Amino acid sequence: MKKPVQNPREVAEIVAVQALSFIAGDPELLGRFLSETGIGPATLRTAAADPQFLRSVLDFVMRDDTTVKAFSKASELHPTNVAAAHQALGDPQWERDVP
């Protein structure tokens, strides 16, 4: 049995990894993401371990309302939870609970 995650930053990182998986599942989104970030497909998995990269994933998702809605629907998260995760990754002092 997995231990429940209590740290809001850890939860935010999980949301970002889910967002990355969502992006990777859509060739058009993935192409745009790779071209905007300058990262190559071969280094994507390694980059996912970097919290700053995970923030850039959520930056990408949050920039477009359609993408936020599609990710929220796919992940069964409310868009405000995605926004809270985005903020938690950007602010080391963030203490509000995220999904």
N, C-alpha and C positions, 0 to 999 in steps of 0.2 A: 504494500500500500504506500502511495506517495504521501510525503509530508506536505500539508497545506502551506502555501506561500503566504507569509505575513508582511514582508517588507514591500512597501509600495513601489520602490524602485525595481525590485525583482519582478513584480507583477507587470510593471510598465515594459520591462525588457521582454517578457513573455508576449505581451501584446504586439510589440515591435517585431518579434520573430514571426508571429502569426501574420502580420502585415507583409513581411518579406515573402513569406510563403504564398500569400495571396497575389502579390505582384509577380512572383515567379510563375504562377499558374496562368498568367495572361501574357502571351507573347508581345502584344502591343505595349502594354504597361511596362513589361520587363525591358523592352528595347528602349523606351523613353527613360526609364530609371537608370539603366546602364549608361546611356549617352549623357544624361545630366550629371551623374555622379563621377563619370570617368573611370569607373571600376569595371573590370572584365569579369565575364562569367566564371573564369577559373579561380578568381580570388574572392568570389561572393561569399562562400562558406566561411572562409577565414575572417573576412571583414565582419561577419555577423557576431563575432565574439567581442567586438569593440562597441561600448556603449554610445560613443559619439556617432558611429555608423548607424546604430539602431535609431538614434534620434533623427538622422537624415532620412531613414526609411519612413518614419512617421511624419517628418517635414513634407516628404513627397506625397504621402497619402492625404495629409491635411490641406494641401494646396488646392485641391480640386474637390468641390462639393460632391460631384458624381462619384469620384473615387472613394471618398469618405463613406458615402451611403452604401456603395457596393461592398466595401470591406466590412462595414458594420453589419450588413445583412449576412454576409458570408460567415463572419465570426460570431454572430449573435451577440454583439456588443452594441450598446447604445453609442451614438456618435459622441456624446459628452464623455463617455468612458475612454474613448480613443483620444479625445482632446486632453483628458486628465493624464493619460499615459504619456502623451507628447510633452506635457508640461513637467511631469515628474522626471523625465529623462533630461530635461534642460535645466532643471533647478535642483542642485544637490541638497538644498534645505527643504524641499517639498515634503510635507508631512500628511497631506490628504490621502485617504485611501482611494485606490483606483480599482478597477474591476477585479 
